[in-house]
Amino acid sequence: MNSTESPVVTITVPADVRYFRSVRLAIGGLATLVGFDIEAIDDLRIGVDEVCAALVEAGDGADLRLEICAEPGSRLRLEGAVRKGTVAVDQDRFAFSRQILSVVSDDYGYVEDDDQVRCWLERALVSDDDAVDTGRP
């Protein structure tokens, strides 16, 4: 890693909702490092649940490997990928997840290919000056 690259924190947890809390705690700490306020951190924690749930539902039961890039003063990105499972996903549930992610993040995605599912969210730190232009509080 050169000096211009942001460090990436990698977390691996079992594909079980009981372990999502560990990821939420990590996101909270890293979001503080970026400079997010408590409301934005709460939003990101909600987003963590949606990303993790989407990966568990679409995956094959293997552990979730999540990468978090926290750029102080700039942005936070969470991304995970799993091997695709054999059970069809509930599209209505994913539609609800997409609605939530559209509110709590600036960018998000869910992509399936032949053997893998990838899900991510990203949120930029908004300065007080930017909040006026973007409509964000």
N, C-alpha and C positions, 0 to 999 in steps of 0.2 A: 504494500500500500504506500503510495506517495503522499506527500504532505497536503495535497489538494483533495484527496479522497476522504469522505466521511467514514468513520468506523461503522461497521455493521455488527449488531448484536444478534447472535443466533440462539434461539430457544427451541428445544425439542421437548414436547410433552406428549403423553399418551392421548389418543383420539377419544377423549372422555371429557364430558362437560365439567367434571369435578376439577380438572386441571386448568380450565380457562382462567381462573382467578390468578394463577401465577403469571400468565401472560398480561392480564390487566394490570397487575402490580408493576411489572416491568415497563409497560407502556406509560403508566403514570409517572414513574421515575424519569424515564427518558424524555417524556413530554415536558417535564419541569426543566430539564436540562436545555431543551430547545427554547423555552421561555413562554410556553402556553399558560393561560390562566386556568383557574379551577373549572370553569364551565367548558372550556375546550378539552381539558383533560377528561372530564366526565363524558363528553361526546366521543372521544377516542376510545375510552373504555367500552362504550356501547358498541362502537365499530369493531373492536376486538372480538366481542361475542359473536357478531354476525359473520366475520371472516372465519373464525374458528368453526362455528356451526356449519357453515357452507362447506368447508373442507372435510369435516367429519362426515356429513351427509353424503357427499359426492365421492369420498375416498373409499379405500379398500380395508380400512381398519388399522392401517399402519400409523405409527407416531406422526404427529404434526411437527414439521420443521419450519419454523417461522424466522424470517430475517427482518430486523428492525434497523432502519437507518435514521438516526437522529442528527440533524444538522443544526447545532446551536444558532439561534437567531434566524432560522430559515424555515425548516420543514421537518416533518416526521413521515416515514413511509414504513408500512407493515406489509409484508408479502409472504405468502405460504404456498406450497405446492404439495400435492399428494398423488399417489398412483390412483387412477380412476377405478372406482368400484364397479360391481356388476349390477347393482340395483339402480333402477331409474330414479332420478331425483324428483322431488315434489316441486314442480314449477311455480305453484302458487306461493309456497314458502319462500322460494328464491325471489319472487316478485316483491314480497314483503321485505326481504333482506335488502334488496336493491333500493327500495324506498328509504329505508333507514340509513343506508350508506350514503345516499344522495344528500341527506340532511347533515350527517356528522363528519363528512369528509369533502375535500375539494375534488378528489379524483378517486375512483374505485373501479374495480373490474372483477369479472369472473369469466375465465376462459377454459373451455374443455377442448382437448384434442384427443387423438386415438387412445392414449394411455395415461394421460395426466390431466389434472385439474389444477388451475392456478387462481388464486384470489388475492386481492390487495386493496389497500386503502392508502391515501396520502392526504396530508393536511399541511397547508402552509401557515406559517405564523403571520398574522395580519397585524400590522402596526396601527396605531390610532389614526394616522393619516389615511391609510388604505381603507379603514373601516367605513369612512365617509363615502369613498368612491364605490366600494363593492356592496354596500348595504349591510355588511356584517357588523354586529355590535362590537 
